[in-house]
Amino acid sequence: MNHPGMNPPALPGKTCLRSILREKTRDDHRRLDHHPLLGPLVRPGLTREHYGRVLLTFSWIYEHVDARLQMALDQFAGELPYYMSDRRRWLHADLDQLGLLSQSQNSPLHAWTVPPITSTAQLIGHLYVVEGSTLGGQVIARLVHEGIGITPESGGRFFHGHGAKTMEHWESLWTLAGTLVSAGDEPPCAQAASQLFAALNDAFCIVARYWQMPADDGRDQGKP
């Protein structure tokens, strides 16, 4: 773990870390993508009701996740020029457009917790998960527009994300990683990313049960 200004040993390439995280979290990522709440986003037959439920779920999740991330950024990144995506503002705008804002107060995730972030390696692992989702969000935004006519202005701001600047923002994460993460920190980065993927999957299962939907995520999920 290193703090800004301590001149850590050089990381063996941003591309190397990126490849390690992608490989180590491949199964975690696939499991989450195929969750019954998320899968319909990329398949024919998506309804506005289901889409609204997905946005509500993300609003409940990011109330916890982004608060934890901002605290960690303040602690470990200090004045470094990195700005976290404004997911909660995007979700607020979408839910308002869809007439669902009042329902965002009914979160079933009060007891759900985000894995702790106690090092720069864990911070980068968590950011890899949440900022990486903006890449897939570009695909989802297009499919949602084709399927149910949602645009960034009519309830699709969250998945639209940074739009044309998505890759630019994504690359800024790796610039941050090059400053904060040292050679040898790749395993804890990957472990933190996997732990967050697992926590997110658990959150989606909790919400699926809340709406009396299937909560099967490929693991042996029991019913409440």
Protein Blocks (a to p, Z undefined) as FASTA:
>chain_A
ZZehilpaddehjklmmmmmmmmmmmmmmmmmmpmklmmmmgghiafklmmmmmmmmmmm
mmmmmmmmmmmmmmmnmmaccdddffklmmmmmmmmnopmmmmmmccklmpccdddfbfk
lmmmmmmmmmmmmmmmmmmmmmmmmmnopafknopmmmnmnmjmmmmmmmmmmmmmmmmp
cghilmmmmmmmmmmmmmmmmmmmmmmmmnopafbehiacddZZ
